[in-house]
Amino acid sequence: MFGRFTRDDKMLLAFATQEAADLEHHRLGNDHLILGMLCNARTPLYGVLTEAGLNLIDARDASRAYHDENDTDDDAAAEQ
């Protein structure tokens, strides 16, 4: 499956997975993919996102706040 992904795609998934783990989130979501995009300044997506006003620190804070407010103990229990 991953043979179809470019090197940058694989890096994005690795960064996104690491961001989710660092934030202690149990699922990889769209927010983590955006964080992954903001981790690699060498890609065109980074430029698009930063030109739109996004940055890694604020996006990380927004992701953390969203999960703090919306994740439930039931979500965590379903993961196990």
N, C-alpha and C positions, 0 to 999 in steps of 0.2 A: 504494500500500500504506500509506504513512504518513498518508494522509488519514483513516484510521480511528482514529488515535491522538489523544488529547487533548494539549493543550499540556504538561501535567505528564508524560504518557507520553514525549513527545519529549524533554523535559528529562532525564528519567530515563535514556533511551538515550544522550543526549549526555554526561551525567555518567559513566555506566558505561563508555562508550567511552574517555573521557578517563582514567578511573582505570586501565583496562587498559593504555593507552598509557604513562601515568606509571610504572606498575610494569613496563614493558617485557614485557608478556604479549602473545602473538601471537594469542590467541583471546579472544573475549568470552564469559565464562562466567557461571554463576549467581552466583558470588562477586562479580563485577564489577557485576551488577545490584543486589545488596545494597549494595555500596559506593555505587552511584548513588542508591539510596534514602536512604542516610545523608548524602548531600550536600545534600539539599533539605529544610531544616527546616520548610518551609511546607506539606508534605503530611501527610496522616493516617498514611501508612506510616512516616514518620520517627518519629512519636510511638509507634506500636506497637513499632517496633524498639528505640527507646531505653528504653521502659518495660520491655522484656524484657532490658535490660542491655547491649545492643549500642551501640558507639560507633564513629565513623569510624576513629580511630587504631588501636584494637585490631583492628577488622575488616580494615583494610589490612595490619596486621602478620600476621594469620592467613592472609590471601590470599597474601601474599608467601612466608610459610613453607611453605604448601601447595605452591605452584608450584615453589619451590626444591627441595622434596623429591620431587615427583612428575613434573615436566616432564622430558622427555628430549631429547637432541640429535636423536633420530629425529622427535619432534614438531615441532621447529623446522625440520628439513629438509623435512618433509612440507608445511609451510606455504609454502615457496618454490617 
